[in-house]
């Protein structure tokens, strides 16, 4: 799946536990009638992907949806979802500039009613 939008926030990389688990979060604002603020987490080596981006960049983020089950001490089962990013690319929002064709000052367009000798050839029309 992909999410497209503008980067609203890029968090710092945080490290958890004794094994050095790394996590970094970002928020992307979608461009639609009712914009959504999508929190996306990057984990472990994927946290470094965000180093080349800044707030305001238009991006497309490839994501995976993750869900997990947890039973609290009272025996009640809870469910949690997360959105994990695994690739991010910048979207080029600049409109392509149209290059005008080169102008040849010495060129004159041919008159469609003159033949090769410059004579009027309208009498040879097939209709």
Backbone as CSV, one residue per row, in Angstrom:
resi,resn,N_x,N_y,N_z,CA_x,CA_y,CA_z,C_x,C_y,C_z
1,UNK,0.843,-1.180,0.000,0.000,0.000,0.000,0.888,1.243,0.000
2,UNK,0.314,2.323,-0.486,1.047,3.585,-0.491,0.176,4.691,0.106
3,UNK,0.848,5.644,0.721,0.218,6.853,1.238,0.938,8.021,0.583
4,UNK,0.165,8.956,-0.006,0.758,10.139,-0.617,0.322,11.362,0.160
5,UNK,1.255,12.290,0.320,0.921,13.525,1.009,2.151,14.346,1.319
6,UNK,1.951,15.342,2.178,3.015,16.270,2.555,3.457,15.941,3.983
7,UNK,4.767,15.924,4.186,5.300,15.634,5.513,4.959,16.789,6.458
8,UNK,4.279,16.458,7.559,3.915,17.443,8.574,4.908,17.407,9.733
9,UNK,5.438,16.222,10.038,6.308,16.053,11.194,7.243,14.880,10.975
10,UNK,8.489,15.047,11.381,9.448,13.932,11.418,10.033,13.912,12.821
11,UNK,9.810,12.804,13.521,10.318,12.679,14.883,11.766,12.225,14.919
12,UNK,12.319,12.290,16.106,13.685,11.810,16.336,13.665,10.285,16.470
13,UNK,14.784,9.653,16.186,14.906,8.210,16.369,15.010,7.919,17.860
14,UNK,14.172,6.979,18.326,14.187,6.582,19.739,14.636,5.135,19.823
15,UNK,15.393,4.827,20.864,15.895,3.475,21.087,15.243,2.914,22.350
16,UNK,14.797,1.652,22.271,14.101,1.010,23.382,14.776,-0.298,23.761
17,UNK,14.756,-0.613,25.060,15.229,-1.904,25.561,16.723,-2.103,25.481
18,UNK,17.135,-3.257,25.976,18.557,-3.608,26.011,19.080,-4.043,24.646
19,UNK,18.166,-4.464,23.759,18.619,-4.948,22.449,18.726,-3.836,21.417
20,UNK,18.415,-2.580,21.771,18.609,-1.451,20.865,17.555,-1.304,19.788
21,UNK,16.311,-1.710,20.069,15.227,-1.559,19.098,15.036,-0.068,18.801
22,UNK,15.072,0.289,17.499,14.947,1.691,17.087,13.619,1.938,16.395
23,UNK,13.051,3.133,16.645,11.772,3.504,16.055,11.772,5.014,15.811
24,UNK,11.181,5.394,14.667,11.084,6.816,14.308,9.720,7.026,13.655
25,UNK,9.026,8.071,14.064,7.689,8.326,13.546,7.657,9.583,12.698
26,UNK,6.745,9.571,11.735,6.496,10.750,10.912,4.995,10.875,10.721
27,UNK,4.545,12.075,10.364,3.140,12.307,10.069,3.049,12.867,8.657
28,UNK,2.173,12.260,7.847,1.928,12.702,6.483,0.490,13.214,6.413
29,UNK,0.313,14.413,5.850,-1.020,14.981,5.643,-1.436,14.687,4.208
30,UNK,-2.566,13.987,4.054,-3.037,13.637,2.718,-3.675,14.845,2.051
31,UNK,-3.721,14.815,0.722,-4.299,15.902,-0.058,-5.634,15.425,-0.621
32,UNK,-6.687,15.646,0.131,-8.021,15.257,-0.285,-9.027,16.223,0.327
33,UNK,-10.300,16.054,0.042,-11.310,16.992,0.531,-11.235,17.142,2.052
34,UNK,-11.088,16.044,2.752,-10.925,16.053,4.203,-9.555,15.456,4.512
35,UNK,-8.500,16.300,4.558,-7.143,15.790,4.766,-7.033,14.949,6.035
36,UNK,-6.244,13.897,5.927,-5.995,13.004,7.050,-4.554,13.161,7.496
37,UNK,-4.325,13.027,8.804,-2.987,13.093,9.367,-2.595,11.666,9.725
38,UNK,-1.764,11.057,8.879,-1.407,9.643,9.008,-0.056,9.520,9.701
39,UNK,-0.063,8.877,10.874,1.169,8.618,11.611,1.770,7.309,11.097
40,UNK,3.022,7.374,10.667,3.702,6.212,10.092,4.987,5.998,10.872
41,UNK,5.238,4.768,11.290,6.472,4.480,12.026,7.449,3.712,11.144
42,UNK,8.708,4.034,11.319,9.801,3.335,10.655,10.618,2.681,11.758
43,UNK,10.984,1.408,11.566,11.700,0.703,12.626,13.049,0.194,12.140
44,UNK,13.930,-0.009,13.127,15.278,-0.533,12.928,16.039,0.245,11.850
45,UNK,16.579,-0.429,10.831,17.399,0.250,9.822,16.575,1.186,8.935
46,UNK,15.262,1.049,8.899,14.398,1.919,8.075,14.298,3.329,8.655
47,UNK,14.686,3.515,9.919,14.646,4.863,10.509,15.563,5.827,9.756
48,UNK,16.635,5.303,9.173,17.590,6.137,8.439,17.017,6.691,7.137
49,UNK,15.946,6.077,6.626,15.344,6.553,5.377,14.840,7.991,5.497
50,UNK,14.463,8.398,6.690,13.888,9.734,6.878,14.937,10.843,6.928
51,UNK,16.218,10.484,6.981,17.285,11.485,7.070,17.320,12.429,5.872
52,UNK,16.871,11.968,4.709,16.960,12.766,3.486,15.692,13.567,3.190
53,UNK,14.782,13.649,4.165,13.517,14.353,3.955,13.336,15.434,5.005
54,UNK,12.453,16.401,4.676,12.183,17.489,5.613,10.688,17.803,5.612
55,UNK,10.252,18.502,6.635,8.849,18.910,6.738,8.490,19.733,5.501
56,UNK,7.338,19.438,4.908,6.878,20.138,3.714,7.107,19.378,2.425
57,UNK,7.974,18.361,2.438,8.209,17.563,1.228,6.956,16.773,0.869
58,UNK,6.660,16.707,-0.439,5.588,15.852,-0.952,6.193,14.471,-1.165
59,UNK,5.567,13.449,-0.555,6.146,12.110,-0.599,5.098,11.044,-0.883
60,UNK,5.613,9.888,-1.293,4.817,8.670,-1.375,5.519,7.662,-0.478
61,UNK,4.769,7.113,0.475,5.333,6.181,1.446,4.705,4.810,1.235
62,UNK,5.548,3.802,1.038,5.070,2.417,0.959,4.934,1.910,2.386
63,UNK,3.767,1.333,2.698,3.478,0.941,4.085,2.969,-0.493,4.169
64,UNK,3.080,-1.032,5.371,2.443,-2.294,5.742,1.575,-2.012,6.960
65,UNK,0.375,-2.595,6.985,-0.488,-2.498,8.159,-0.162,-3.661,9.077
66,UNK,0.025,-3.373,10.347,0.346,-4.400,11.330,-0.708,-4.369,12.429
67,UNK,-1.085,-5.534,12.922,-2.043,-5.640,14.016,-1.549,-6.657,15.025
68,UNK,-1.871,-6.411,16.292,-1.453,-7.365,17.308,-2.508,-7.451,18.408
69,UNK,-2.467,-8.546,19.100,-3.394,-8.827,20.183,-2.632,-8.781,21.496
70,UNK,-3.270,-8.240,22.544,-2.649,-8.162,23.859,-3.695,-8.455,24.914
71,UNK,-3.360,-9.290,25.862,-4.266,-9.603,26.967,-3.732,-8.874,28.195
72,UNK,-4.568,-7.988,28.751,-4.132,-7.207,29.929,-4.182,-8.079,31.183
73,UNK,-3.652,-7.584,32.303,-3.611,-8.385,33.539,-4.993,-8.839,34.038
74,UNK,-6.040,-8.134,33.646,-7.390,-8.538,34.051,-7.962,-9.618,33.131
75,UNK,-7.237,-10.011,32.122,-7.677,-11.044,31.202,-8.461,-10.519,30.013
76,UNK,-8.557,-9.205,29.887,-9.282,-8.592,28.766,-8.365,-8.496,27.545
77,UNK,-8.895,-8.905,26.394,-8.114,-8.889,25.161,-8.278,-7.544,24.458
78,UNK,-7.158,-6.953,24.081,-7.145,-5.679,23.353,-6.424,-5.892,22.028
79,UNK,-6.794,-5.065,21.025,-6.170,-5.146,19.706,-5.592,-3.790,19.344
80,UNK,-4.415,-3.810,18.746,-3.724,-2.580,18.352,-3.288,-2.685,16.898
81,UNK,-3.347,-1.561,16.202,-2.890,-1.485,14.814,-1.750,-0.490,14.714
82,UNK,-0.874,-0.715,13.754,0.184,0.254,13.464,0.424,0.283,11.965
83,UNK,0.974,1.386,11.516,1.321,1.569,10.104,2.835,1.683,10.049
84,UNK,3.467,0.748,9.357,4.928,0.740,9.259,5.367,1.088,7.848
85,UNK,6.236,2.084,7.745,6.804,2.462,6.457,8.038,1.644,6.158
86,UNK,8.227,1.327,4.880,9.430,0.578,4.489,10.127,1.198,3.278
87,UNK,9.475,2.180,2.651,10.111,2.912,1.543,9.454,4.285,1.477
88,UNK,10.242,5.296,1.114,9.707,6.645,0.968,10.400,7.308,-0.218
89,UNK,9.604,7.949,-1.076,10.164,8.646,-2.230,9.541,10.028,-2.320
90,UNK,10.340,10.969,-2.783,9.867,12.330,-2.964,9.079,12.413,-4.264
91,UNK,7.958,13.137,-4.223,7.137,13.356,-5.407,7.528,14.699,-5.988
92,UNK,7.833,14.723,-7.278,8.198,15.970,-7.940,6.916,16.752,-8.197
93,UNK,6.720,17.866,-7.473,5.488,18.640,-7.607,5.629,19.803,-8.568
94,UNK,6.828,20.021,-9.072,7.027,21.109,-10.024,6.442,20.726,-11.369
95,UNK,5.695,21.656,-11.962,5.127,21.402,-13.287,6.241,21.374,-14.314
96,UNK,6.202,20.413,-15.228,7.257,20.383,-16.253,7.171,21.631,-17.115
97,UNK,8.333,22.192,-17.391,8.374,23.396,-18.207,8.366,23.005,-19.670
98,UNK,7.485,23.658,-20.431,7.379,23.367,-21.852,8.453,24.157,-22.591
99,UNK,9.204,23.474,-23.408,10.257,24.110,-24.187,9.702,24.428,-25.563
100,UNK,9.719,25.709,-25.955,9.205,26.049,-27.282,10.131,25.507,-28.369
101,UNK,9.574,25.191,-29.539,10.425,24.680,-30.621,11.366,25.782,-31.101
102,UNK,12.536,25.390,-31.604,13.476,26.399,-32.095,12.898,27.135,-33.310
103,UNK,13.220,28.401,-33.391,12.737,29.231,-34.503,13.878,29.421,-35.490
104,UNK,13.622,29.064,-36.756,14.608,29.255,-37.822,14.209,30.513,-38.572
105,UNK,15.000,31.568,-38.422,14.675,32.869,-39.009,14.650,32.837,-40.542
106,UNK,15.406,31.950,-41.163,15.488,31.928,-42.619,14.465,31.009,-43.272
107,UNK,13.590,30.415,-42.505,12.642,29.444,-43.048,11.289,30.107,-43.281
108,UNK,10.758,29.903,-44.490,9.409,30.377,-44.792,8.544,29.162,-45.074
109,UNK,7.382,29.070,-44.419,6.529,27.915,-44.674,6.023,27.915,-46.118
110,UNK,5.871,26.728,-46.660,5.410,26.592,-48.052,3.941,26.983,-48.147
111,UNK,3.581,27.605,-49.267,2.184,27.934,-49.545,1.539,26.676,-50.103
112,UNK,0.487,26.163,-49.472,-0.096,24.896,-49.922,-0.772,25.000,-51.287
113,UNK,-0.999,26.220,-51.821,-1.671,26.373,-53.109,-0.701,26.610,-54.260
114,UNK,0.621,26.593,-53.984,1.607,26.780,-55.050,2.345,25.475,-55.276
115,UNK,2.604,25.143,-56.551,3.376,23.942,-56.832,4.858,24.273,-56.733
116,UNK,5.727,23.326,-57.115,7.168,23.511,-56.983,7.706,24.687,-57.787
117,UNK,7.037,25.056,-58.872,7.504,26.171,-59.695,6.883,27.499,-59.263
118,UNK,6.081,27.502,-58.189,5.463,28.735,-57.730,4.167,29.057,-58.427
119,UNK,3.644,28.121,-59.237,2.383,28.323,-59.952,1.218,27.939,-59.058
120,UNK,0.078,28.586,-59.258,-1.127,28.272,-58.499,-1.653,26.916,-58.956
121,UNK,-1.798,25.958,-58.015,-2.240,24.624,-58.380,-3.635,24.289,-57.847
122,UNK,-4.467,25.299,-57.620,-5.801,25.046,-57.092,-6.706,24.367,-58.105
123,UNK,-6.350,24.418,-59.383,-7.176,23.774,-60.409,-7.041,22.263,-60.392
124,UNK,-6.009,21.729,-59.738,-5.770,20.295,-59.723,-6.405,19.615,-58.512
125,UNK,-7.222,20.327,-57.778,-7.830,19.722,-56.579,-8.781,18.618,-57.005
126,UNK,-8.816,17.518,-56.282,-9.628,16.373,-56.661,-11.113,16.536,-56.343
127,UNK,-11.571,17.628,-55.822,-13.011,17.802,-55.526,-13.593,19.000,-56.191
